[in-house]
Amino acid sequence: MLRRVLPLTLFLLLLIPAAAFGSEAEMEGHKEYVTEFFIGMIVLILLVFALIAGFEARRARRNAE
């Protein structure tokens, strides 16, 4: 269960500063930078999830042999 909850927790922790940055930049009128920042954060988080999934799959294959 921890393996399922931990990535979600990390994702939410990464979004807290992103949301704070987004609200500040939006008040200053820099909405396009906010969109690019959120897209970058989502891509980065998806890459981390893919990396974790790859390690888990490799470990499962080793245990199956």
PyMOL Python script that loads the backbone (N, CA, C, O; Angstrom):
from pymol import cmd

cmd.read_pdbstr("""\
ATOM      1  N   MET A   1       0.825  -1.195   0.000  1.00  0.00           N
ATOM      2  CA  MET A   1       0.000   0.000   0.000  1.00  0.00           C
ATOM      3  C   MET A   1       0.868   1.257   0.000  1.00  0.00           C
ATOM      4  O   MET A   1       0.521   2.261  -0.622  1.00  0.00           O
ATOM      5  N   LEU A   2       1.989   1.190   0.698  1.00  0.00           N
ATOM      6  CA  LEU A   2       2.884   2.349   0.755  1.00  0.00           C
ATOM      7  C   LEU A   2       3.407   2.712  -0.631  1.00  0.00           C
ATOM      8  O   LEU A   2       3.609   3.888  -0.934  1.00  0.00           O
ATOM      9  N   ARG A   3       3.626   1.707  -1.469  1.00  0.00           N
ATOM     10  CA  ARG A   3       4.111   1.970  -2.827  1.00  0.00           C
ATOM     11  C   ARG A   3       3.087   2.733  -3.651  1.00  0.00           C
ATOM     12  O   ARG A   3       3.457   3.452  -4.580  1.00  0.00           O
ATOM     13  N   ARG A   4       1.821   2.593  -3.334  1.00  0.00           N
ATOM     14  CA  ARG A   4       0.779   3.313  -4.074  1.00  0.00           C
ATOM     15  C   ARG A   4       0.542   4.702  -3.498  1.00  0.00           C
ATOM     16  O   ARG A   4       0.223   5.633  -4.237  1.00  0.00           O
ATOM     17  N   VAL A   5       0.693   4.848  -2.203  1.00  0.00           N
ATOM     18  CA  VAL A   5       0.402   6.121  -1.546  1.00  0.00           C
ATOM     19  C   VAL A   5       1.575   7.092  -1.647  1.00  0.00           C
ATOM     20  O   VAL A   5       1.370   8.298  -1.787  1.00  0.00           O
ATOM     21  N   LEU A   6       2.795   6.580  -1.577  1.00  0.00           N
ATOM     22  CA  LEU A   6       3.974   7.446  -1.580  1.00  0.00           C
ATOM     23  C   LEU A   6       4.094   8.305  -2.843  1.00  0.00           C
ATOM     24  O   LEU A   6       4.322   9.508  -2.714  1.00  0.00           O
ATOM     25  N   PRO A   7       3.953   7.756  -4.059  1.00  0.00           N
ATOM     26  CA  PRO A   7       4.034   8.628  -5.239  1.00  0.00           C
ATOM     27  C   PRO A   7       2.948   9.696  -5.267  1.00  0.00           C
ATOM     28  O   PRO A   7       3.201  10.827  -5.682  1.00  0.00           O
ATOM     29  N   LEU A   8       1.757   9.349  -4.836  1.00  0.00           N
ATOM     30  CA  LEU A   8       0.676  10.334  -4.801  1.00  0.00           C
ATOM     31  C   LEU A   8       0.989  11.438  -3.800  1.00  0.00           C
ATOM     32  O   LEU A   8       0.725  12.611  -4.063  1.00  0.00           O
ATOM     33  N   THR A   9       1.548  11.067  -2.662  1.00  0.00           N
ATOM     34  CA  THR A   9       1.935  12.056  -1.661  1.00  0.00           C
ATOM     35  C   THR A   9       3.024  12.975  -2.197  1.00  0.00           C
ATOM     36  O   THR A   9       2.960  14.189  -2.008  1.00  0.00           O
ATOM     37  N   LEU A  10       4.021  12.403  -2.865  1.00  0.00           N
ATOM     38  CA  LEU A  10       5.084  13.223  -3.451  1.00  0.00           C
ATOM     39  C   LEU A  10       4.533  14.155  -4.519  1.00  0.00           C
ATOM     40  O   LEU A  10       4.950  15.309  -4.618  1.00  0.00           O
ATOM     41  N   PHE A  11       3.600  13.655  -5.317  1.00  0.00           N
ATOM     42  CA  PHE A  11       2.972  14.480  -6.347  1.00  0.00           C
ATOM     43  C   PHE A  11       2.263  15.675  -5.716  1.00  0.00           C
ATOM     44  O   PHE A  11       2.395  16.802  -6.195  1.00  0.00           O
ATOM     45  N   LEU A  12       1.519  15.433  -4.655  1.00  0.00           N
ATOM     46  CA  LEU A  12       0.810  16.523  -3.987  1.00  0.00           C
ATOM     47  C   LEU A  12       1.772  17.501  -3.329  1.00  0.00           C
ATOM     48  O   LEU A  12       1.530  18.708  -3.338  1.00  0.00           O
ATOM     49  N   LEU A  13       2.859  16.996  -2.759  1.00  0.00           N
ATOM     50  CA  LEU A  13       3.848  17.885  -2.151  1.00  0.00           C
ATOM     51  C   LEU A  13       4.534  18.761  -3.196  1.00  0.00           C
ATOM     52  O   LEU A  13       4.882  19.907  -2.913  1.00  0.00           O
ATOM     53  N   LEU A  14       4.730  18.230  -4.400  1.00  0.00           N
ATOM     54  CA  LEU A  14       5.327  19.029  -5.470  1.00  0.00           C
ATOM     55  C   LEU A  14       4.362  20.077  -5.995  1.00  0.00           C
ATOM     56  O   LEU A  14       4.788  21.128  -6.474  1.00  0.00           O
ATOM     57  N   LEU A  15       3.073  19.806  -5.910  1.00  0.00           N
ATOM     58  CA  LEU A  15       2.101  20.767  -6.426  1.00  0.00           C
ATOM     59  C   LEU A  15       1.863  21.935  -5.477  1.00  0.00           C
ATOM     60  O   LEU A  15       1.382  22.982  -5.910  1.00  0.00           O
ATOM     61  N   ILE A  16       2.184  21.784  -4.203  1.00  0.00           N
ATOM     62  CA  ILE A  16       1.971  22.892  -3.259  1.00  0.00           C
ATOM     63  C   ILE A  16       2.799  24.116  -3.641  1.00  0.00           C
ATOM     64  O   ILE A  16       2.231  25.201  -3.765  1.00  0.00           O
ATOM     65  N   PRO A  17       4.134  23.996  -3.838  1.00  0.00           N
ATOM     66  CA  PRO A  17       4.873  25.192  -4.266  1.00  0.00           C
ATOM     67  C   PRO A  17       4.489  25.640  -5.665  1.00  0.00           C
ATOM     68  O   PRO A  17       4.537  26.832  -5.969  1.00  0.00           O
ATOM     69  N   ALA A  18       4.107  24.698  -6.522  1.00  0.00           N
ATOM     70  CA  ALA A  18       3.686  25.075  -7.872  1.00  0.00           C
ATOM     71  C   ALA A  18       2.420  25.917  -7.818  1.00  0.00           C
ATOM     72  O   ALA A  18       2.289  26.893  -8.557  1.00  0.00           O
ATOM     73  N   ALA A  19       1.499  25.549  -6.956  1.00  0.00           N
ATOM     74  CA  ALA A  19       0.268  26.329  -6.824  1.00  0.00           C
ATOM     75  C   ALA A  19       0.555  27.708  -6.243  1.00  0.00           C
ATOM     76  O   ALA A  19      -0.053  28.695  -6.656  1.00  0.00           O
ATOM     77  N   ALA A  20       1.470  27.780  -5.292  1.00  0.00           N
ATOM     78  CA  ALA A  20       1.832  29.078  -4.722  1.00  0.00           C
ATOM     79  C   ALA A  20       2.481  29.963  -5.774  1.00  0.00           C
ATOM     80  O   ALA A  20       2.175  31.152  -5.864  1.00  0.00           O
ATOM     81  N   PHE A  21       3.375  29.390  -6.569  1.00  0.00           N
ATOM     82  CA  PHE A  21       4.021  30.150  -7.644  1.00  0.00           C
ATOM     83  C   PHE A  21       2.987  30.590  -8.668  1.00  0.00           C
ATOM     84  O   PHE A  21       3.029  31.716  -9.164  1.00  0.00           O
ATOM     85  N   GLY A  22       2.059  29.692  -8.980  1.00  0.00           N
ATOM     86  CA  GLY A  22       1.032  30.010  -9.969  1.00  0.00           C
ATOM     87  C   GLY A  22       0.130  31.139  -9.535  1.00  0.00           C
ATOM     88  O   GLY A  22      -0.214  32.002 -10.343  1.00  0.00           O
ATOM     89  N   SER A  23      -0.257  31.152  -8.280  1.00  0.00           N
ATOM     90  CA  SER A  23      -1.145  32.219  -7.820  1.00  0.00           C
ATOM     91  C   SER A  23      -0.422  33.562  -7.802  1.00  0.00           C
ATOM     92  O   SER A  23      -1.024  34.592  -8.104  1.00  0.00           O
ATOM     93  N   GLU A  24       0.870  33.559  -7.448  1.00  0.00           N
ATOM     94  CA  GLU A  24       1.652  34.804  -7.469  1.00  0.00           C
ATOM     95  C   GLU A  24       1.815  35.326  -8.885  1.00  0.00           C
ATOM     96  O   GLU A  24       1.604  36.511  -9.144  1.00  0.00           O
ATOM     97  N   ALA A  25       2.189  34.446  -9.795  1.00  0.00           N
ATOM     98  CA  ALA A  25       2.432  34.867 -11.172  1.00  0.00           C
ATOM     99  C   ALA A  25       1.137  35.298 -11.850  1.00  0.00           C
ATOM    100  O   ALA A  25       1.140  36.210 -12.677  1.00  0.00           O
ATOM    101  N   GLU A  26       0.041  34.652 -11.504  1.00  0.00           N
ATOM    102  CA  GLU A  26      -1.238  35.018 -12.114  1.00  0.00           C
ATOM    103  C   GLU A  26      -1.671  36.410 -11.666  1.00  0.00           C
ATOM    104  O   GLU A  26      -2.240  37.168 -12.452  1.00  0.00           O
ATOM    105  N   MET A  27      -1.405  36.745 -10.414  1.00  0.00           N
ATOM    106  CA  MET A  27      -1.760  38.081  -9.932  1.00  0.00           C
ATOM    107  C   MET A  27      -0.932  39.149 -10.640  1.00  0.00           C
ATOM    108  O   MET A  27      -1.389  40.278 -10.818  1.00  0.00           O
ATOM    109  N   GLU A  28       0.289  38.791 -11.043  1.00  0.00           N
ATOM    110  CA  GLU A  28       1.143  39.743 -11.736  1.00  0.00           C
ATOM    111  C   GLU A  28       0.876  39.772 -13.238  1.00  0.00           C
ATOM    112  O   GLU A  28       1.440  40.608 -13.943  1.00  0.00           O
ATOM    113  N   GLY A  29       0.037  38.888 -13.734  1.00  0.00           N
ATOM    114  CA  GLY A  29      -0.323  38.886 -15.146  1.00  0.00           C
ATOM    115  C   GLY A  29       0.567  38.034 -16.031  1.00  0.00           C
ATOM    116  O   GLY A  29       0.643  38.279 -17.235  1.00  0.00           O
ATOM    117  N   HIS A  30       1.243  37.037 -15.470  1.00  0.00           N
ATOM    118  CA  HIS A  30       2.125  36.165 -16.250  1.00  0.00           C
ATOM    119  C   HIS A  30       1.490  34.787 -16.417  1.00  0.00           C
ATOM    120  O   HIS A  30       2.078  33.782 -16.016  1.00  0.00           O
ATOM    121  N   LYS A  31       0.316  34.730 -16.994  1.00  0.00           N
ATOM    122  CA  LYS A  31      -0.415  33.462 -17.068  1.00  0.00           C
ATOM    123  C   LYS A  31       0.275  32.445 -17.968  1.00  0.00           C
ATOM    124  O   LYS A  31       0.218  31.248 -17.687  1.00  0.00           O
ATOM    125  N   GLU A  32       0.932  32.892 -19.055  1.00  0.00           N
ATOM    126  CA  GLU A  32       1.567  31.931 -19.958  1.00  0.00           C
ATOM    127  C   GLU A  32       2.712  31.199 -19.265  1.00  0.00           C
ATOM    128  O   GLU A  32       2.945  30.024 -19.545  1.00  0.00           O
ATOM    129  N   TYR A  33       3.432  31.871 -18.365  1.00  0.00           N
ATOM    130  CA  TYR A  33       4.505  31.209 -17.631  1.00  0.00           C
ATOM    131  C   TYR A  33       3.946  30.194 -16.647  1.00  0.00           C
ATOM    132  O   TYR A  33       4.566  29.159 -16.401  1.00  0.00           O
ATOM    133  N   VAL A  34       2.800  30.478 -16.095  1.00  0.00           N
ATOM    134  CA  VAL A  34       2.159  29.544 -15.164  1.00  0.00           C
ATOM    135  C   VAL A  34       1.795  28.261 -15.897  1.00  0.00           C
ATOM    136  O   VAL A  34       2.030  27.167 -15.384  1.00  0.00           O
ATOM    137  N   THR A  35       1.227  28.383 -17.085  1.00  0.00           N
ATOM    138  CA  THR A  35       0.847  27.206 -17.867  1.00  0.00           C
ATOM    139  C   THR A  35       2.077  26.378 -18.209  1.00  0.00           C
ATOM    140  O   THR A  35       2.058  25.157 -18.054  1.00  0.00           O
ATOM    141  N   GLU A  36       3.139  27.015 -18.667  1.00  0.00           N
ATOM    142  CA  GLU A  36       4.361  26.292 -19.007  1.00  0.00           C
ATOM    143  C   GLU A  36       4.958  25.618 -17.772  1.00  0.00           C
ATOM    144  O   GLU A  36       5.471  24.502 -17.859  1.00  0.00           O
ATOM    145  N   PHE A  37       4.892  26.280 -16.647  1.00  0.00           N
ATOM    146  CA  PHE A  37       5.436  25.720 -15.415  1.00  0.00           C
ATOM    147  C   PHE A  37       4.666  24.472 -15.005  1.00  0.00           C
ATOM    148  O   PHE A  37       5.268  23.460 -14.647  1.00  0.00           O
ATOM    149  N   PHE A  38       3.334  24.538 -15.056  1.00  0.00           N
ATOM    150  CA  PHE A  38       2.530  23.377 -14.677  1.00  0.00           C
ATOM    151  C   PHE A  38       2.726  22.223 -15.649  1.00  0.00           C
ATOM    152  O   PHE A  38       2.772  21.067 -15.229  1.00  0.00           O
ATOM    153  N   ILE A  39       2.841  22.513 -16.932  1.00  0.00           N
ATOM    154  CA  ILE A  39       3.096  21.450 -17.907  1.00  0.00           C
ATOM    155  C   ILE A  39       4.447  20.801 -17.624  1.00  0.00           C
ATOM    156  O   ILE A  39       4.571  19.577 -17.669  1.00  0.00           O
ATOM    157  N   GLY A  40       5.447  21.608 -17.336  1.00  0.00           N
ATOM    158  CA  GLY A  40       6.762  21.071 -16.995  1.00  0.00           C
ATOM    159  C   GLY A  40       6.732  20.215 -15.744  1.00  0.00           C
ATOM    160  O   GLY A  40       7.372  19.165 -15.693  1.00  0.00           O
ATOM    161  N   MET A  41       5.993  20.655 -14.735  1.00  0.00           N
ATOM    162  CA  MET A  41       5.885  19.873 -13.502  1.00  0.00           C
ATOM    163  C   MET A  41       5.200  18.532 -13.759  1.00  0.00           C
ATOM    164  O   MET A  41       5.628  17.503 -13.234  1.00  0.00           O
ATOM    165  N   ILE A  42       4.147  18.541 -14.557  1.00  0.00           N
ATOM    166  CA  ILE A  42       3.431  17.300 -14.853  1.00  0.00           C
ATOM    167  C   ILE A  42       4.327  16.338 -15.620  1.00  0.00           C
ATOM    168  O   ILE A  42       4.351  15.145 -15.316  1.00  0.00           O
ATOM    169  N   VAL A  43       5.065  16.837 -16.608  1.00  0.00           N
ATOM    170  CA  VAL A  43       5.973  15.979 -17.375  1.00  0.00           C
ATOM    171  C   VAL A  43       7.057  15.405 -16.467  1.00  0.00           C
ATOM    172  O   VAL A  43       7.384  14.221 -16.561  1.00  0.00           O
ATOM    173  N   LEU A  44       7.608  16.226 -15.602  1.00  0.00           N
ATOM    174  CA  LEU A  44       8.645  15.761 -14.680  1.00  0.00           C
ATOM    175  C   LEU A  44       8.110  14.672 -13.756  1.00  0.00           C
ATOM    176  O   LEU A  44       8.788  13.672 -13.522  1.00  0.00           O
ATOM    177  N   ILE A  45       6.932  14.854 -13.243  1.00  0.00           N
ATOM    178  CA  ILE A  45       6.337  13.868 -12.338  1.00  0.00           C
ATOM    179  C   ILE A  45       6.017  12.572 -13.078  1.00  0.00           C
ATOM    180  O   ILE A  45       6.206  11.486 -12.530  1.00  0.00           O
ATOM    181  N   LEU A  46       5.535  12.675 -14.320  1.00  0.00           N
ATOM    182  CA  LEU A  46       5.274  11.467 -15.104  1.00  0.00           C
ATOM    183  C   LEU A  46       6.561  10.708 -15.387  1.00  0.00           C
ATOM    184  O   LEU A  46       6.562   9.477 -15.384  1.00  0.00           O
ATOM    185  N   LEU A  47       7.652  11.415 -15.631  1.00  0.00           N
ATOM    186  CA  LEU A  47       8.936  10.749 -15.836  1.00  0.00           C
ATOM    187  C   LEU A  47       9.394  10.023 -14.576  1.00  0.00           C
ATOM    188  O   LEU A  47       9.925   8.915 -14.656  1.00  0.00           O
ATOM    189  N   VAL A  48       9.194  10.629 -13.432  1.00  0.00           N
ATOM    190  CA  VAL A  48       9.559   9.974 -12.168  1.00  0.00           C
ATOM    191  C   VAL A  48       8.704   8.728 -11.957  1.00  0.00           C
ATOM    192  O   VAL A  48       9.220   7.691 -11.541  1.00  0.00           O
ATOM    193  N   PHE A  49       7.406   8.819 -12.237  1.00  0.00           N
ATOM    194  CA  PHE A  49       6.536   7.648 -12.105  1.00  0.00           C
ATOM    195  C   PHE A  49       6.961   6.538 -13.063  1.00  0.00           C
ATOM    196  O   PHE A  49       6.945   5.366 -12.690  1.00  0.00           O
ATOM    197  N   ALA A  50       7.339   6.889 -14.291  1.00  0.00           N
ATOM    198  CA  ALA A  50       7.792   5.887 -15.259  1.00  0.00           C
ATOM    199  C   ALA A  50       9.074   5.219 -14.776  1.00  0.00           C
ATOM    200  O   ALA A  50       9.244   4.010 -14.939  1.00  0.00           O
ATOM    201  N   LEU A  51       9.963   5.984 -14.194  1.00  0.00           N
ATOM    202  CA  LEU A  51      11.203   5.434 -13.661  1.00  0.00           C
ATOM    203  C   LEU A  51      10.917   4.469 -12.513  1.00  0.00           C
ATOM    204  O   LEU A  51      11.502   3.387 -12.453  1.00  0.00           O
ATOM    205  N   ILE A  52      10.035   4.850 -11.616  1.00  0.00           N
ATOM    206  CA  ILE A  52       9.660   3.975 -10.501  1.00  0.00           C
ATOM    207  C   ILE A  52       9.004   2.700 -11.023  1.00  0.00           C
ATOM    208  O   ILE A  52       9.294   1.609 -10.531  1.00  0.00           O
ATOM    209  N   ALA A  53       8.130   2.827 -12.006  1.00  0.00           N
ATOM    210  CA  ALA A  53       7.460   1.650 -12.574  1.00  0.00           C
ATOM    211  C   ALA A  53       8.471   0.720 -13.234  1.00  0.00           C
ATOM    212  O   ALA A  53       8.340  -0.501 -13.143  1.00  0.00           O
ATOM    213  N   GLY A  54       9.471   1.281 -13.892  1.00  0.00           N
ATOM    214  CA  GLY A  54      10.511   0.457 -14.511  1.00  0.00           C
ATOM    215  C   GLY A  54      11.295  -0.338 -13.483  1.00  0.00           C
ATOM    216  O   GLY A  54      11.567  -1.521 -13.685  1.00  0.00           O
ATOM    217  N   PHE A  55      11.658   0.302 -12.385  1.00  0.00           N
ATOM    218  CA  PHE A  55      12.368  -0.411 -11.327  1.00  0.00           C
ATOM    219  C   PHE A  55      11.494  -1.495 -10.705  1.00  0.00           C
ATOM    220  O   PHE A  55      11.975  -2.588 -10.406  1.00  0.00           O
ATOM    221  N   GLU A  56      10.222  -1.196 -10.513  1.00  0.00           N
ATOM    222  CA  GLU A  56       9.311  -2.197  -9.940  1.00  0.00           C
ATOM    223  C   GLU A  56       9.148  -3.383 -10.893  1.00  0.00           C
ATOM    224  O   GLU A  56       9.118  -4.529 -10.444  1.00  0.00           O
ATOM    225  N   ALA A  57       9.043  -3.130 -12.184  1.00  0.00           N
ATOM    226  CA  ALA A  57       8.893  -4.212 -13.161  1.00  0.00           C
ATOM    227  C   ALA A  57      10.159  -5.067 -13.202  1.00  0.00           C
ATOM    228  O   ALA A  57      10.083  -6.293 -13.282  1.00  0.00           O
ATOM    229  N   ARG A  58      11.311  -4.422 -13.148  1.00  0.00           N
ATOM    230  CA  ARG A  58      12.562  -5.180 -13.165  1.00  0.00           C
ATOM    231  C   ARG A  58      12.675  -6.058 -11.919  1.00  0.00           C
ATOM    232  O   ARG A  58      13.111  -7.206 -12.003  1.00  0.00           O
ATOM    233  N   ARG A  59      12.285  -5.524 -10.778  1.00  0.00           N
ATOM    234  CA  ARG A  59      12.332  -6.306  -9.543  1.00  0.00           C
ATOM    235  C   ARG A  59      11.348  -7.478  -9.606  1.00  0.00           C
ATOM    236  O   ARG A  59      11.663  -8.575  -9.145  1.00  0.00           O
ATOM    237  N   ALA A  60      10.173  -7.253 -10.170  1.00  0.00           N
ATOM    238  CA  ALA A  60       9.179  -8.327 -10.281  1.00  0.00           C
ATOM    239  C   ALA A  60       9.678  -9.436 -11.202  1.00  0.00           C
ATOM    240  O   ALA A  60       9.454 -10.616 -10.931  1.00  0.00           O
ATOM    241  N   ARG A  61      10.358  -9.062 -12.294  1.00  0.00           N
ATOM    242  CA  ARG A  61      10.898 -10.083 -13.199  1.00  0.00           C
ATOM    243  C   ARG A  61      11.987 -10.894 -12.512  1.00  0.00           C
ATOM    244  O   ARG A  61      12.062 -12.110 -12.690  1.00  0.00           O
ATOM    245  N   ARG A  62      12.828 -10.234 -11.732  1.00  0.00           N
ATOM    246  CA  ARG A  62      13.887 -10.964 -11.017  1.00  0.00           C
ATOM    247  C   ARG A  62      13.298 -11.929 -10.001  1.00  0.00           C
ATOM    248  O   ARG A  62      13.798 -13.043  -9.844  1.00  0.00           O
ATOM    249  N   ASN A  63      12.250 -11.522  -9.317  1.00  0.00           N
ATOM    250  CA  ASN A  63      11.626 -12.388  -8.313  1.00  0.00           C
ATOM    251  C   ASN A  63      10.872 -13.539  -8.959  1.00  0.00           C
ATOM    252  O   ASN A  63      10.718 -14.593  -8.342  1.00  0.00           O
ATOM    253  N   ALA A  64      10.397 -13.361 -10.188  1.00  0.00           N
ATOM    254  CA  ALA A  64       9.643 -14.411 -10.870  1.00  0.00           C
ATOM    255  C   ALA A  64      10.562 -15.521 -11.379  1.00  0.00           C
ATOM    256  O   ALA A  64      10.120 -16.653 -11.576  1.00  0.00           O
ATOM    257  N   GLU A  65      11.824 -15.203 -11.591  1.00  0.00           N
ATOM    258  CA  GLU A  65      12.753 -16.210 -12.138  1.00  0.00           C
ATOM    259  C   GLU A  65      13.187 -17.212 -11.114  1.00  0.00           C
ATOM    260  O   GLU A  65      13.964 -18.115 -11.424  1.00  0.00           O
TER     261      GLU A  65
END
""", "prot")
cmd.dss("prot")
cmd.show_as("cartoon", "prot")
cmd.util.cbc("prot")
cmd.orient("prot")
